[in-house]
Amino acid sequence: MSSYLIRNVSVVGAAPTDLLIRDGVVAETGAGLTAPEATVVDGTGLVALPGLVDLHTHLREPGREDAETVESGSRAAALGGYTAVCAMANTSPVADTAGVVEQVWRLGREAGLVDVQPIGAVTVGLAGERLAELGAMADSAARVRIFSDDGFCVADPKLMRRALEYVKAFDGVIAQHAEEPRLTEGAQMHEGEVSTRLGLTGWPAVAEEAIIARDVLLAEHVGSRLHVCHVSTAGSVEVLRQAKARGVRVTAEVTPHHLLLTDGHAETYDPVYKVNPPLRTATDIAALRAALAEGVIDVVATDHAPHAVEDKECEWAYARPGMLGLETALSIALEVFGPQWDLIAERMSRTPARIAGLDRHGIDPAPGVPANLTLVDPAVRRVIEPAELASRSRNTPYARMTLPGRIVATFLRGEPTVLDGKAVK
Ligand SMILES: NC(=O)N[C@@H](CC(=O)O)C(=O)O
C-alpha cells in the first residue's frame, strides 16, 4: 500500500499540522513529520475533513444506466469529497430483495471510489402494498440498515407501523419520503403565491408536515427509529423540534438546494428547478438553515437525482423531478454557512455516518483512524460547468454559478480517489 504525507493542513479548521497516511489509516499527525517513502501532498491553505457521507443518493443502476451508473455516481461522489454514499432503492428493478441490494453493493466495491451502502425498499416494488423482504436484505452481504420507498411515501399508516416494528430487531431505520399523496395529486411546484400566479398545481407544505407528524407519533409508539428525508418546510421543522424534545428517535435531513433556492425559480419554467419536494419560500429556507445549525435537522443529504436529457429538457409538467447534488454539496454548504468547519463535518460526515451505521466513516483524521478523508481548498471560487461534471447527467441547478470551495483530494482507506482535483481512475 502507498503512503502519503499531507503537509501543513488544517484538520477541521484547527492550526495546520502534517498527516501521515499509511496502510489505510492515519498513522501519525504533528508538525514536521518525515516519511521518505511517502508521496508528499502540499496541504497549505487546505482543510482536511472526515470523508463526507451522503444518506440520500440516486445511482440509477440497475435500470437507468443512461442517467447514472454506480461507477459514474461514485466518481461524482469522490469528486464532491464523499467517501460513502447510501444508494436509494428506486432503481429498475427496485432494490426490494437481497439479490438487488447485493448487486448494487458489489458494483460499488468494483468501482472502488466510495463505499456504496444500498438502501432497501420498504414495500415490494415501492407500491406501498406489502412489506419487502427487509430481514433478507438486512442479513445479505450488503447488510442493509436503512429502508426507504423514496420517490414515494409509505402512505399506509399500518404498513409504516409494521415496517418500524420490523426493523427494530436489528436497529434499522425507516427513511420516509414525507408526502401525503392525496394532497399532492397533480402537483407541479410549491403551493403559494408563485404557483397561483403561474397557474401550476401546488404541493402544499401541509402534505409533508402531516406525514412527519403522523410518523413521529408512530415511531414514538413503537420505540423505533425514523429518519425524515429532504425536509423542506418551516412547519416540518416545528414538528421535528417538538418530537425531539419528547425524546422520539427521529433524525432528519435537508438538501443543499432546499437551503439555497426558492420557488421563485419556477418563474423561468426551466424544469431543472423541478424537484420533489419542491423548492419552497425564503421563510422556509431561513427556518431550515436555523434548524440545521441548531441540530433539529441532523444532516445535509444531497438527494442527487440524475436524469437523462429527454426526461428534463421538456415541458415543465412532463419533466421528472430531481437535481444533481454530489459535486456541488460542499460548495453550497460553504456558500450558506461559511467556513464553519465543525458544523460542516458534523452535518455532512459524522452524523450521517452514525445514522447509517458506517462505523469506519465520519471520524476526524487522527492517529489510528481509517484514512477516509477529503481536502478542501476554501479560497477557490469556481464556475459550475455542467459539461465538466463526472455525473452522466447534466441537471444541475447551479450551471454557470460561481461557488466557493474546491475538493483537492479525497482518500478512501488511505488511497486517493481524487488528487489535484481530478479523479484518479
Ligand atoms: N427528489 C426528486 O425530485 N426525485 C427523486 C425521487 C423523488 O423523490 O421524487 C428521483 O429519484 O429522481
The ligand as a MOL file (V3000), in Angstrom:
LIG
                    3D

  0  0  0     0  0            999 V3000
M  V30 BEGIN CTAB
M  V30 COUNTS 12 11 0 0 0
M  V30 BEGIN ATOM
M  V30 1 N -36.1620 14.0040 -5.4060 0
M  V30 2 C -36.5720 14.0000 -6.6580 0
M  V30 3 O -37.0310 15.0330 -7.1470 0
M  V30 4 N -36.5090 12.9000 -7.4200 0
M  V30 5 C -36.1940 11.5760 -6.9610 0
M  V30 6 C -37.3620 10.8450 -6.4080 0
M  V30 7 C -38.4040 11.6930 -5.7700 0
M  V30 8 O -38.2810 11.9580 -4.5620 0
M  V30 9 O -39.3470 12.0710 -6.4500 0
M  V30 10 C -35.6450 10.7660 -8.1290 0
M  V30 11 O -35.3940 9.5770 -7.9560 0
M  V30 12 O -35.4470 11.3570 -9.1930 0
M  V30 END ATOM
M  V30 BEGIN BOND
M  V30 1 1 1 2
M  V30 2 2 2 3
M  V30 3 1 2 4
M  V30 4 1 4 5
M  V30 5 1 5 6
M  V30 6 1 5 10
M  V30 7 1 6 7
M  V30 8 2 7 8
M  V30 9 1 7 9
M  V30 10 2 10 11
M  V30 11 1 10 12
M  V30 END BOND
M  V30 END CTAB
M  END
